[in-house]
Amino acid sequence: MKKDQLPIRRRALLAGAAVLGLGGAAGAARLLGADAPARRVRGPAGLAGPQARTPLKPSAFRLQPMAGYGSSRHTPAPVAVRSEPILSLSGRGKTMVLTFDDGPDPRYTPDVLRILREYDVRAVFFVCGEMAVDNKDLLRRMADDGHVVGNHTWTHPLLIQLTRSEIRAEMEGTCEVIEDAYGEAPRWFRAPYGAWNRNVFQLGAELGMEPLAWTLDSLDWTTPPPDAPDIVDRVENGAAPGVILLSHDAGGERSGTVEALDAYLPVLLDAGYQLTVPSRQSD
C-alpha cells in the first residue's frame, strides 16, 4: 500500500475491527490441500496483526473505471460463502505458506523475489491495486516465478467501515489490475487488518476468491519496525506444520523483512519444511 506513514495510523482502529469483524474463532476453516511443494520450504484474524488506519473517504479511492478493463475480464466462478477466513494449511508433512502483503513495492519486492528464486520457494503476494497498477512488471515476475497473487483491496481500507458498494469497488478494481498484469484473476483475498464481516465474505465469494488469513504474524508492520534478528526469531520459533506466515513487502520500511527472509529461509528448508502455495478444493 502507499503512504509510509501508515504504521502510525495502524494503531487507531484495532478495537473496532475486533468487535465488528467476523474473522478468526475456534473451529476456523482449514485449507484441505496444497500444490506440489516447492524445493525444501492473526492469532485469529481481526484480533492480532497490523492495526487499522482511518480509511480513505470514498472520493479518494481512485476507483474510477479504467480504460481497457472490465468488458473482457473473466471472473472465476463464485465459491461458497464462508463465515470465517482460512487460518492454516492442512496436509501431509511439514508444510508452510509464506505470504507478503501490501505491495508490490519496487524498493523491496524485487529483493523478496530474488531471495525466493534463489531458494526455489513459492509464496503468496496479496497486492493492493494502487501499488500494482504502477508496478505491473513485478506482478509479471511473480507469474513467471510461479508465485500466487491475491487481492488485498485497492487502498487498504478498513472494510468493515465501508458500504457494500465501496467494498466491491475496492475488490473489483484490484481484480482487474491483477488479471491484466498477472494473466489470470485472483483466487484468494485477504482483508486488510484481518477485519472481516458478512459483506466481505459474500463479495469475495461472488468474485471467486477464497478468504485467506494467517497463523503466524512476523510483526514486521510494527513501529518502529523490528530488526531482522527479531523477525527471524519469531518466524523460527513459530514455525510448525500448517502455519501461514504473514509478512509485508510494502507499507513502510521493509529492509528488515528482506534481511530476515534471507536468514530464515535456509533454516526452515534445512529443518525439512516444505514452503508451498495453497490450492483450493473448488479448483
Secondary structure, 3 states (H helix, E strand, C coil): CCCCCHHHHCCCCHHHHHHHCCCCCCCCCEECCECCCCCCCCCCECCECCCCCCCCCHHHCCCCCCCCCCCCCCCCCCCCCCCCCECEECCCCCEEEEEEECCCCCCCHHHHHHHHHHCCCCCEEEECHHHHCCCHHHHHHHHHCCCEEEECCCCCCCHHHCCHHHHHHHHHHHHHHHHHHHCCCCCEECCHHHCCCHHHHHHHHHCCCEEECCCEECCCCCCCCCCHHHHHHHHHHHCCCCCEEEEECCCCCCHHHHHHHHHHHHHHHHCCCEEECECCCCC
